[in-house]
Amino acid sequence: MKQSWYYTRREILLRLSWVGVITAGAMALGPLFQYLASDEDQVQSPIVSVKKQPEMDNPWENVPSTRVWLKRDQAGVMALVASCTHLGCEVRYHPEKKQWECPCHGSIFDEEGRPISGPAPRALPRVAVEIKQDGSLLIQMNEQVRIDERAKKRG
């Protein structure tokens, strides 16, 4: 005679496997929600201030704690935002190759940020730069400019 509280090995294993599946799913939800709620990719301020200009004809230089990169040539100072135009991943600059690469989906951009290959549809965004009286820079993250545009002197 089978008692109601008695389970076979198969029933125990089945119940344990369901508990494992449910537990694993619940444990995965925490990091998923944390990732989705992250503001890491959000611009913290529409204006980024930089105390000194980059050196003439050096490779792109990163502004710490931002996705902004600066470069200075004979025409002036320019700013590029290192966010892939495909899905917004942070692209990395490789000075030895003179190109930008997206680690997420493989887009490759030339040194000026124009797409060479991959799914990215447009060039990396350029943003407005102003040179203040003291030589420091104000980068306007909300104001995109053409790829050939350089910093303006602030009166």
C-alpha positions in Angstrom: 0.0 0.0 0.0 1.4 3.4 -1.1 1.3 6.2 1.4 0.5 9.7 0.3 3.7 11.3 1.6 5.9 8.8 -0.2 7.7 9.9 -3.4 9.6 7.8 -5.9 13.1 8.6 -6.8 11.9 9.9 -10.2 9.4 12.2 -8.5 12.1 13.6 -6.1 14.5 14.2 -9.0 11.8 15.9 -11.1 10.9 18.2 -8.2 14.5 19.0 -7.4 15.2 19.8 -11.1 12.2 22.2 -11.2 13.5 23.8 -8.0 16.9 24.2 -9.6 15.4 25.7 -12.8 13.3 28.2 -10.8 16.2 29.1 -8.5 18.6 29.7 -11.5 16.0 31.8 -13.2 15.4 33.9 -10.1 19.1 34.4 -9.6 19.5 35.6 -13.2 16.8 38.2 -12.8 18.8 40.3 -10.3 21.8 41.0 -12.6 19.5 41.4 -15.6 17.5 44.1 -13.9 20.7 45.8 -12.6 22.1 45.8 -16.1 18.9 47.2 -17.7 18.6 49.9 -15.0 22.2 51.0 -15.3 22.9 54.6 -16.3 26.5 53.9 -17.2 25.9 54.8 -20.8 24.0 57.9 -20.1 25.7 61.2 -20.4 26.1 62.6 -16.9 26.2 66.2 -18.0 25.5 67.9 -21.4 28.7 70.0 -20.9 32.2 68.5 -20.3 35.0 70.8 -19.2 38.6 70.0 -20.0 41.4 72.1 -18.5 44.0 71.8 -21.2 43.9 71.2 -24.9 45.4 68.1 -26.5 48.9 68.2 -28.0 49.2 69.1 -31.6 49.1 66.1 -34.0 48.9 63.5 -31.2 46.5 60.5 -31.6 43.1 60.8 -30.1 43.1 61.4 -26.3 40.3 60.3 -24.0 38.7 62.7 -21.5 38.7 60.7 -18.2 35.3 59.2 -17.1 33.6 60.1 -20.4 33.3 58.7 -23.9 34.7 61.9 -25.3 37.9 61.8 -27.2 39.9 64.9 -28.3 42.3 65.6 -31.1 44.1 68.7 -32.3 45.4 69.3 -35.8 46.4 72.3 -37.9 42.7 73.2 -38.3 42.0 73.2 -34.5 40.5 71.0 -31.8 37.8 68.4 -32.4 35.8 66.1 -30.2 34.4 62.6 -31.0 32.0 60.6 -28.9 33.1 56.9 -28.8 29.6 55.4 -29.0 29.0 53.0 -31.9 26.2 54.2 -34.2 24.9 50.7 -34.5 23.7 50.0 -30.9 25.6 52.5 -28.8 28.4 50.2 -27.5 31.6 52.0 -26.4 34.2 51.8 -29.2 37.9 51.6 -28.6 40.6 53.5 -30.4 43.6 51.5 -31.6 46.4 54.1 -32.4 48.7 51.4 -34.0 45.9 50.6 -36.5 44.6 54.2 -36.6 41.0 52.9 -36.3 38.1 52.6 -33.9 36.7 49.1 -33.2 33.4 48.1 -31.6 33.8 45.1 -29.3 30.1 44.2 -29.4 29.2 43.7 -33.1 32.5 44.2 -35.0 32.0 47.6 -36.6 35.3 49.3 -37.6 35.7 53.0 -38.1 38.7 54.9 -39.7 40.7 57.3 -37.6 38.2 60.1 -38.2 35.3 57.9 -37.2 33.8 57.1 -40.6 32.5 53.5 -40.9 34.8 51.0 -42.8 33.0 47.7 -42.1 30.3 46.2 -39.9 26.7 47.1 -39.1 27.3 50.7 -38.0 25.3 52.9 -40.4 27.0 56.3 -39.7 30.2 57.9 -38.6 31.0 58.3 -34.9 29.3 61.5 -33.6 31.3 64.7 -33.4 30.3 67.3 -30.8 30.9 71.0 -30.5 33.9 72.3 -28.7 34.5 75.8 -27.4 37.8 77.3 -26.4 37.5 79.6 -23.4 39.6 82.7 -22.7 42.0 80.7 -20.4 42.5 78.0 -23.1 40.4 75.4 -21.5 37.7 73.6 -23.4 33.9 73.3 -23.1 32.5 70.3 -24.9 28.8 70.5 -25.8 27.5 66.9 -25.7 24.1 67.9 -27.0 25.3 69.7 -30.1 26.5 67.5 -32.9 28.7 69.0 -35.6 30.1 68.1 -39.0 33.2 65.9 -39.2 35.3 68.7 -40.5 34.2 71.3 -37.9 36.7 72.4 -35.2 36.5 74.3 -31.9 35.3 77.9 -31.8 36.7 80.6 -29.6 34.4 81.7 -26.9 34.2 85.5 -26.7 
